[in-house]
Amino acid sequence: MTTKRFVLVLALLFPAFAGANEEIQQLTSDANNWATWGGNYAGTRYSSLSQIDKSNVGNLKVAWTFSTGVLRGHEGGPLVVGDTLYIHTPFPNKVYSINLADQTINWAYAPNQNVDTIPVMCCDTVNRGLAYGDGKIFLQQADTTLVALDAKTGQVAWTARNGEPSKGATNTNAPLIVKDKVITGISGGEYGVRGFVVAYDIKTGRQVWKAYSVGPDSDLLVDPRRTTQLGKPIGANSSLSTWQGEQWRLGGGTTWGWFTYDPTLNLIYYGSGNPGTWNPVVRPGDNRWSMTLFARDADTGMAKWVYQMTPHDEWDYDGVNENVLVDLQVGGRMHKALVHFDRNGFGYTLDRETGALLVAEKFDPAVNWATHVDMKTGRPQVVDRYSTHKNGEDTNTEDICPAALGSKDQQPAAFSPRTNLFYVPTNHVCMDYEPYEVEYVAGQPYVGAILTMFPAGQATKDGTTNLGNFIAWDASQGKIVWSNSEPFSVWSGALATAGDVVFYGTLEGYLKAVDATTGKELYRFKTPSGIIGNINTWTHNGKQYVGVLSGIGGWAGIGMAAGLEGATDGLGAVGAYRSLARHTQLGGVLTVFALP
Amino acid sequence: MPRALSVALLLLLPGAANANDFPTQTRVEFVLGCMNEQGGQSYDNLYKCVCLVDAIAEEMTHDEFEQAQVFSQLRSTAGERGGVFRDPDQARTLVAKLQGALERGKARCFVAPPKAP
């Protein structure tokens, strides 16, 4: 390609934008960096780096490790901008800036957070990572404080308070930088928190707009005539009319997942979580706009379109998973598409410009709570036998697939434009579910259901016991292309590269590399602990590296990085049967791989 | 004839007993952890812990050992997600198998209960 043509292509791909956008698009178009959680605004988690490829990935070795010194689950992954790597930890949400030349710490940030935040975090004290823009690193702390740190010094530039932890509001998500704004959400759906997405000014931390998931139209930032669902205007009071009385005030629809952005359409994309209280019997109606995909104008927050995947949720199938933005041929036509693997077990392909539903198919054959999605109405066709609402309070509904943790949780998928396939970490777990009556108390769990989980093979009676699969998915057709059985649910984010290698991590602690075309395993390495982080890649001095956080609550493994001589360090491979207190002195570890 | 004999022996023994497939990394990590629990790195502890990991490797495949570890170590995971480590049948059977192997191995290898930290 000539330089002139290259510039032209770049200009077509990246029209000019003001402020941080331009900076982030430049940074993310250079595969030497990994400058945002998804590698790019589209969230494809694809890298054009190809030094590590199918033929040589089997030779990967550990280049260096870094112990975070913090316990519990380590989600998200490192950001790399130029010669610097930024890594975060679970609560208390430390941030380290690491010089890639010698792996020394440039600066460390350790916020002083009230430990009372921990008990109101529903699902371990995770944090899904940082955002970079405008010379700052952005951290969304567990106590809801959004912090802007000077990327060079680690000094606090500004902070913004995003919610009230004493009422159950916390944060676990990674922010997204769009133009002159920092986009973030809120967690706490299990505590009756009403979800929202909010934009803060990148220079000052001042709130610019805030859009709730449920409630009156003015709170939702919708235009009843222009905001559409499947092409039709949503009309006035679209949320209020689907709740009884004031229930919407505790309505959930929290926003703890990932944000993606299309600079050409100027739309941000995300999904909302489950409606308040898991007991569906006490909240009749569709409970809009919980369990909904949103496309919002980045400048104003105004919703362009919405699509509720699971009206009147009866199973806790949060709709927060990532929305990957790719251009796909569907039904003989190219679409600016959005692909979303929902907890409810359906893989959705939508037109991201119009919100039209193009494909909705099961990405785990075990899914049974609905037979299919009606493509006209967009509604899942629920099977009565698995309806926890129909079966009622204090009735145990058996063999529902998937379980409440969904066919896929937040761990993001990857997409390779070379194979046109999505690579998806999945759960293969079913459940028995029993709702019961519950009263709301601020700051207390507002769940109202008992559940038991087991391998999907127990419900489908096919004799299998695996709890997860790692699959390749054709989003144009809605079909599984290959599927690797995993003993445990796969809770790490995937990475696809131009070397036609796909990486993911497992709960046993393996980093695995598989052939992008066939799924054949090419490499595995056991890191010090279970992997629930995302695998990212970058270069330093012209050499490709692959890095991943390991670390999960209660895990007893330990690494050289944490110092094998530490007397109380929980080197407890032997301690499988002993109290965990003895085995929780280790920290999470960032393991970085390279070819020799 | 010796060949036929070894085939017969193979058939008599359960499959797992023959696997003995723990990689070096697993054995080293186990031994270091075990010595740590026994009070530190010494030849006394090294001999006991090497004996113990070999005893376990005779009773379980490496896959079984790893899965038993994940189930037992993650069963205290907070929130709904923890259920997936507590509830499945194989969680109970694999953890029980590891416990049994540890108990028999410890008796065989003179491994004392861990010293308090």
Contacts between the chains, C-beta under 8 A, distances in Angstrom:
chain1	res1	chain2	res2	distance
A	121	B	78	7.9
A	122	B	78	7.6
A	122	B	79	5.0
A	122	B	80	7.8
A	123	B	78	6.5
A	123	B	79	3.8
A	123	B	80	7.0
A	123	B	81	5.8
A	124	B	77	6.8
A	124	B	78	5.3
A	124	B	79	6.6
A	124	B	81	7.6
A	190	B	79	8.0
A	316	B	80	7.2
A	403	B	83	7.6
A	403	B	84	7.2
A	404	B	80	5.2
A	405	B	80	6.2
A	405	B	81	5.5
A	405	B	84	6.6
A	409	B	81	7.9
A	427	B	84	7.6
A	429	B	84	5.5
A	431	B	83	7.7
A	451	B	80	6.7
A	451	B	83	6.2
A	452	B	83	6.6
A	452	B	87	5.0
A	453	B	83	4.2
A	453	B	84	4.8
A	453	B	87	4.7
A	453	B	88	7.1
A	454	B	87	5.6
A	454	B	88	5.0
A	454	B	89	7.1
A	455	B	88	5.5
A	455	B	90	7.5
A	458	B	88	7.9
A	458	B	89	7.6
A	465	B	88	7.2
A	465	B	89	7.7
A	465	B	90	5.2
A	467	B	84	6.2
A	467	B	88	6.8
A	487	B	63	7.4
A	487	B	67	5.3
A	487	B	70	7.9
A	488	B	67	7.6
A	488	B	70	6.1
A	489	B	84	6.2
A	507	B	70	5.3
A	507	B	74	7.1
A	508	B	66	4.8
A	508	B	67	7.3
A	508	B	69	7.7
A	508	B	70	5.7
A	526	B	25	6.0
A	526	B	26	7.6
A	530	B	70	6.7
A	530	B	74	7.1
A	552	B	74	6.6
A	552	B	77	7.7
A	553	B	74	7.1
A	553	B	76	7.1
A	553	B	77	5.4
A	553	B	78	6.8
A	554	B	73	5.2
A	554	B	74	6.0
A	554	B	75	7.9
A	554	B	76	5.0
A	554	B	77	6.7
A	555	B	73	5.4
A	555	B	74	7.3
A	556	B	33	7.3
A	556	B	69	7.5
A	556	B	73	5.4
A	557	B	29	6.9
A	558	B	29	7.8
A	558	B	33	7.4
A	564	B	32	5.7
A	565	B	41	7.9
A	567	B	36	7.3
A	567	B	40	7.3
A	567	B	117	7.6
A	568	B	117	4.9
A	569	B	36	7.1
A	570	B	33	8.0
A	571	B	29	7.2
A	571	B	32	5.4
A	571	B	33	3.4
A	571	B	36	4.6
A	571	B	37	7.7
A	572	B	33	5.3
A	572	B	37	7.1
A	573	B	26	7.5
A	573	B	29	5.3
A	573	B	30	4.3
A	573	B	33	4.5
A	573	B	34	7.4
A	573	B	69	6.8
A	574	B	30	6.1
A	574	B	33	5.3
A	574	B	34	4.5
A	574	B	37	6.1
A	574	B	49	7.7
A	574	B	52	7.1
A	574	B	102	7.1
A	575	B	33	7.1
A	575	B	37	6.7
A	575	B	114	7.6
A	576	B	68	6.2
A	576	B	69	5.5
A	576	B	72	4.2
A	576	B	73	6.7
A	576	B	95	6.9
A	576	B	98	5.3
A	576	B	99	7.4
A	576	B	102	7.4
A	577	B	72	6.6
A	577	B	95	7.4
A	577	B	98	7.2
A	577	B	99	4.9
A	577	B	102	6.4
A	578	B	114	7.1
A	580	B	73	7.4
A	580	B	76	5.6
A	582	B	37	7.9
A	582	B	114	7.2
A	582	B	117	6.5
A	583	B	73	7.4
